[in-house]
Amino acid sequence: MPDMSYVLGENVPQPDDDVAENLKDFRIEIQTLESVKKVPFVLLQDGKSLGYYIECHIQASVAVPLIDNDAVLDPDEQEQFRLQRELQPNNPAFISMCLDAITNRQFSDILAELDYNYRPEKPLKILGGQHRMEAIKRALEHNQVSRYHGFRIFFGRARELVFHNISFCGKSFIYFEFKLSKG
């Protein structure tokens, strides 16, 4: 009987065994709206990096204990290089985000990689959406607000996974790129 925990997106090649196994483990270990409703994930592949990912919805009470907002580029060699910029708790946009979370706003497109290799108790390494995750965490801890939020979960690293992040800081435009290689 074929595995119905996921279906392949359009033009997506069958993943290698490691990716398929990680995806199956994710479905068993982390409760998502898709698993509750018994619908398969759609396994997608990023056209540039060739990284496999799914889009799913995880309730705040499930996600918050599993989130690593302090993910590093290379935990073995460069622990000091972080994937996230410093949290800006006094930024008006962040304050607004926290108020939105308390009033039941659902956030989406939080980028994470499933990685048990370092800090295995926090396997969802946040690659993008750190401020949204912090707002979700605060709403859960202080107001018991636990809604489903949209995540893009990457499984396994392609040979070369490149993330681009564009930030606007005041009038300055900052562009940076991280390059993760399969080890």
C-alpha positions as a Python dict, from the first residue, in 0.01 Angstrom:
ca = {
    (1, 'M'): (0, 0, 0),
    (2, 'P'): (150, 341, -93),
    (3, 'D'): (243, 589, 179),
    (4, 'M'): (-43, 840, 208),
    (5, 'S'): (122, 1067, 464),
    (6, 'Y'): (222, 1285, 170),
    (7, 'V'): (167, 1338, -199),
    (8, 'L'): (417, 1492, -437),
    (9, 'G'): (358, 1844, -566),
    (10, 'E'): (364, 1917, -937),
    (11, 'N'): (698, 1822, -1100),
    (12, 'V'): (849, 1719, -766),
    (13, 'P'): (1080, 1417, -786),
    (14, 'Q'): (1053, 1137, -533),
    (15, 'P'): (1266, 1236, -229),
    (16, 'D'): (1555, 1026, -105),
    (17, 'D'): (1490, 785, 182),
    (18, 'D'): (1617, 1026, 451),
    (19, 'V'): (1374, 1300, 352),
    (20, 'A'): (1083, 1055, 325),
    (21, 'E'): (1168, 905, 666),
    (22, 'N'): (1198, 1249, 829),
    (23, 'L'): (862, 1346, 684),
    (24, 'K'): (697, 1030, 818),
    (25, 'D'): (853, 1088, 1162),
    (26, 'F'): (737, 1450, 1159),
    (27, 'R'): (380, 1343, 1085),
    (28, 'I'): (385, 1094, 1375),
    (29, 'E'): (567, 1311, 1630),
    (30, 'I'): (427, 1660, 1569),
    (31, 'Q'): (54, 1710, 1562),
    (32, 'T'): (-59, 1930, 1275),
    (33, 'L'): (-402, 2031, 1152),
    (34, 'E'): (-337, 1814, 848),
    (35, 'S'): (-276, 1505, 1062),
    (36, 'V'): (-585, 1578, 1277),
    (37, 'K'): (-798, 1607, 961),
    (38, 'K'): (-624, 1301, 812),
    (39, 'V'): (-519, 1473, 492),
    (40, 'P'): (-179, 1410, 332),
    (41, 'F'): (91, 1674, 322),
    (42, 'V'): (190, 1804, -20),
    (43, 'L'): (565, 1761, -51),
    (44, 'L'): (711, 2050, -249),
    (45, 'Q'): (1060, 2127, -370),
    (46, 'D'): (1221, 2469, -377),
    (47, 'G'): (1325, 2535, -736),
    (48, 'K'): (1648, 2710, -647),
    (49, 'S'): (1784, 2515, -351),
    (50, 'L'): (1613, 2183, -436),
    (51, 'G'): (1522, 2153, -67),
    (52, 'Y'): (1206, 1956, 10),
    (53, 'Y'): (937, 2114, 226),
    (54, 'I'): (573, 2102, 324),
    (55, 'E'): (333, 2375, 421),
    (56, 'C'): (136, 2283, 730),
    (57, 'H'): (-44, 2427, 1031),
    (58, 'I'): (71, 2372, 1388),
    (59, 'Q'): (-109, 2489, 1700),
    (60, 'A'): (87, 2731, 1919),
    (61, 'S'): (71, 2500, 2222),
    (62, 'V'): (239, 2228, 2014),
    (63, 'A'): (488, 2448, 1825),
    (64, 'V'): (623, 2674, 2100),
    (65, 'P'): (798, 2402, 2304),
    (66, 'L'): (962, 2265, 1986),
    (67, 'I'): (1088, 2594, 1841),
    (68, 'D'): (1455, 2692, 1833),
    (69, 'N'): (1462, 3064, 1758),
    (70, 'D'): (1839, 3060, 1808),
    (71, 'A'): (1931, 2829, 1521),
    (72, 'V'): (2290, 2846, 1398),
    (73, 'L'): (2442, 2810, 1054),
    (74, 'D'): (2685, 2536, 1150),
    (75, 'P'): (2652, 2400, 1505),
    (76, 'D'): (2978, 2204, 1482),
    (77, 'E'): (3204, 2475, 1344),
    (78, 'Q'): (3044, 2818, 1385),
    (79, 'E'): (2811, 2824, 1685),
    (80, 'Q'): (2840, 3204, 1697),
    (81, 'F'): (2678, 3259, 1355),
    (82, 'R'): (2300, 3280, 1400),
    (83, 'L'): (2026, 3251, 1139),
    (84, 'Q'): (1813, 3522, 1302),
    (85, 'R'): (1869, 3886, 1364),
    (86, 'E'): (1839, 4017, 1719),
    (87, 'L'): (1485, 4042, 1852),
    (88, 'Q'): (1362, 4401, 1860),
    (89, 'P'): (1106, 4406, 2145),
    (90, 'N'): (1048, 4783, 2127),
    (91, 'N'): (990, 4795, 1753),
    (92, 'P'): (635, 4924, 1685),
    (93, 'A'): (579, 4654, 1422),
    (94, 'F'): (670, 4382, 1674),
    (95, 'I'): (447, 4536, 1941),
    (96, 'S'): (162, 4541, 1690),
    (97, 'M'): (236, 4178, 1604),
    (98, 'C'): (213, 4082, 1973),
    (99, 'L'): (-121, 4261, 2006),
    (100, 'D'): (-244, 4081, 1694),
    (101, 'A'): (-140, 3744, 1838),
    (102, 'I'): (-324, 3813, 2165),
    (103, 'T'): (-641, 3894, 1968),
    (104, 'N'): (-630, 3560, 1783),
    (105, 'R'): (-443, 3658, 1466),
    (106, 'Q'): (-310, 3355, 1285),
    (107, 'F'): (33, 3395, 1130),
    (108, 'S'): (167, 3212, 827),
    (109, 'D'): (481, 3134, 628),
    (110, 'I'): (702, 3071, 929),
    (111, 'L'): (1009, 2897, 785),
    (112, 'A'): (1164, 2613, 983),
    (113, 'E'): (1388, 2317, 927),
    (114, 'L'): (1331, 1989, 1109),
    (115, 'D'): (1671, 1910, 1261),
    (116, 'Y'): (1735, 1676, 1556),
    (117, 'N'): (2116, 1692, 1515),
    (118, 'Y'): (2170, 1968, 1771),
    (119, 'R'): (1941, 2071, 2055),
    (120, 'P'): (1714, 1775, 1971),
    (121, 'E'): (1455, 1884, 2227),
    (122, 'K'): (1390, 2185, 1998),
    (123, 'P'): (1384, 2026, 1650),
    (124, 'L'): (1206, 2309, 1464),
    (125, 'K'): (1490, 2547, 1377),
    (126, 'I'): (1342, 2881, 1275),
    (127, 'L'): (1488, 3010, 948),
    (128, 'G'): (1241, 3296, 900),
    (129, 'G'): (963, 3439, 1114),
    (130, 'Q'): (1145, 3481, 1445),
    (131, 'H'): (940, 3785, 1545),
    (132, 'R'): (611, 3613, 1455),
    (133, 'M'): (712, 3310, 1661),
    (134, 'E'): (799, 3529, 1957),
    (135, 'A'): (459, 3703, 1933),
    (136, 'I'): (289, 3360, 1918),
    (137, 'K'): (491, 3243, 2220),
    (138, 'R'): (399, 3550, 2426),
    (139, 'A'): (29, 3519, 2340),
    (140, 'L'): (35, 3155, 2449),
    (141, 'E'): (230, 3214, 2771),
    (142, 'H'): (49, 3527, 2888),
    (143, 'N'): (-301, 3487, 2747),
    (144, 'Q'): (-334, 3113, 2671),
    (145, 'V'): (-402, 3193, 2302),
    (146, 'S'): (-326, 2882, 2099),
    (147, 'R'): (-427, 2909, 1732),
    (148, 'Y'): (-303, 2714, 1432),
    (149, 'H'): (-25, 2897, 1246),
    (150, 'G'): (118, 2830, 900),
    (151, 'F'): (466, 2678, 872),
    (152, 'R'): (691, 2586, 585),
    (153, 'I'): (895, 2294, 717),
    (154, 'F'): (1212, 2191, 530),
    (155, 'F'): (1327, 1829, 550),
    (156, 'G'): (1690, 1743, 505),
    (157, 'R'): (1924, 1977, 328),
    (158, 'A'): (1974, 1973, -44),
    (159, 'R'): (2338, 1955, -151),
    (160, 'E'): (2352, 2329, -121),
    (161, 'L'): (2070, 2515, 49),
    (162, 'V'): (2080, 2890, 3),
    (163, 'F'): (1849, 3127, 188),
    (164, 'H'): (1817, 3492, 99),
    (165, 'N'): (1676, 3735, 347),
    (166, 'I'): (1603, 4098, 276),
    (167, 'S'): (1561, 4341, 563),
    (168, 'F'): (1484, 4708, 580),
    (169, 'C'): (1644, 4893, 869),
    (170, 'G'): (1545, 5257, 870),
    (171, 'K'): (1647, 5391, 530),
    (172, 'S'): (1924, 5136, 484),
    (173, 'F'): (1876, 4831, 268),
    (174, 'I'): (2062, 4526, 395),
    (175, 'Y'): (2101, 4207, 193),
    (176, 'F'): (2259, 3895, 328),
    (177, 'E'): (2287, 3533, 220),
    (178, 'F'): (2358, 3217, 419),
    (179, 'K'): (2485, 2907, 257),
    (180, 'L'): (2429, 2569, 424),
    (181, 'S'): (2603, 2264, 287),
    (182, 'K'): (2519, 1904, 355),
    (183, 'G'): (2785, 1765, 585),
}
